[in-house]
Amino acid sequence: MPRQKIILKGIRASYGLVEGKVVVIRTIKEFSKMKNGRILVAPITSPPWILVMRKAIAIVTDKGGMLSHPAIVCREFGIPAVVGTQNATRLLKDGMYIIVDGNQGKIYAKRQSSY
Amino acid sequence: MQKDNLLIDKMLKAFDKAAYQSGKVLDPYAWWPINFLFYSPLFDEVSSRSFCADYLLLRKSKSLREIALAFQYPNAVWLALSRFISTVKTAKLKKRERMKIDLEFLKMMKFLMVGSVFCEDGLNIIWNKERIRKEIKKADWIDTRLNPNFAKLFARLHGDLLSLDEAVFWNAVCATRETHGPYPVKWKGSSAQLIVREYYNLREPKLLPFKTRFPYKAVTAYTIYNTKVRFDFPVLNDYTHNLSLVENTLAVFGFAHRGRNKEFLNEERLLFKVCEVIEKEALKISLWAEGLSEKEQVVESVKRVYYRMRPIYKLLGKKWQPSKSLLEKVRKGFPSFKPKRSVIKMTKERFYTMCDPRIDP
């Protein structure tokens, strides 16, 4: 794992390690913010969220466990997911560059200079 | 008797893994749109009494094999059993009767499976080698190393199907879905593994308040992965894996049932269209569900608890829906009902005490 600062920990819900830009979406009304290839950060997801989840390269949620909607859907999509972080939507901001480690359930900050 | 005790111990361990350790009991987000278990005191006593009485009535005329065949899939049986495990004590049955029901359901699962009913080895094996051989042979496989977009589109399809299934069935998803495997297979001379995803009822008008034009009754997807991926199935058909599935997909094959016709998902454009249709339907249904008041969500979740038992009611020639009086009782009881409190207090010891049929209430 890269020597980066851990900014969040949660439950490792789906395998994989990716880095990318954050999009924080709190409600369905904000779906239009989502772009392909971004990391989706949400309080929790549910079936209607499939529309934005399929565009994401990884998902981080505040709530949920191993069998919650974001966890089971990400395993099917085959993208990394860290769930139950408690405060991802508060700590992570739109446009932040982060690394999602679905193997360890950790989120790292990626310094601007390194990309 | 010793054998029975051993089976009950294994069943409790499996139920613990699927319901308690997984967070189904304690996590408010484990079920969408609500964790119906939090509200179970509102309907458990009535529902468990009626399930037990109807099941015992059915046993007088039908064999276990007949009932198992009506359920069709082991996960559907397991989902029905899970209702009995957790509520059979409120039905005021004697210890021996409680054990008998649990053991009979395990036997029914055994009829429908080739592998361990408790998925002790992390596998959910339903088909035998001969069936696998035939299925592999008849499939018109798409090599995803030559057509990499298909691996991505099938992953999208898998996620979409799961979401639609959850949108329609809420807490009864496993009553209409079976994900099984991994089956050892050969792909182009090398060892590989097959996972089968069967969504055998994607439409249930009796659970929806509006007419649906959704064209697909069922979708089946076969995916061959290389052996680097390690799958682990708990007793229910949710599974975990250790590597990216898209990157390790070797071949795919799938079809959708449209009326009486089979539509093979062998063109990118068609697959894309099917995904879009599924997503649209999932969105429509979920918006309805999320727009309901909490009280009405509880009422709808009670319907889905009963839906798990519909093969029993079908064999009895009865409607599977809960009675109007029960639903009214739930509505009346809801305002003063304080959920969560008893669930938060749930410890592992309490969980076992509640579920073990050998311990009197």
Interface residues (C-beta under 8 A of the other chain):
Chain A: Y15 G16 I28 I44 S46 P47 P48 I50 L51 M53 R54 K63 G64 G65 M66 L67 S68 H69 I72 V73 C74 R75 E76 F77 G78 I79
Chain B: S22 G23 K24 D27 P28 Y29 A30 W32 P33 A155 R156 H158 G159 D160 L161 L162 S163 L164 E166 A167 D238 Y239 T240 H241 N242 L243 S244 L245 V246 E247 E279 A282 L283 I285 S286 L287 A289 E290
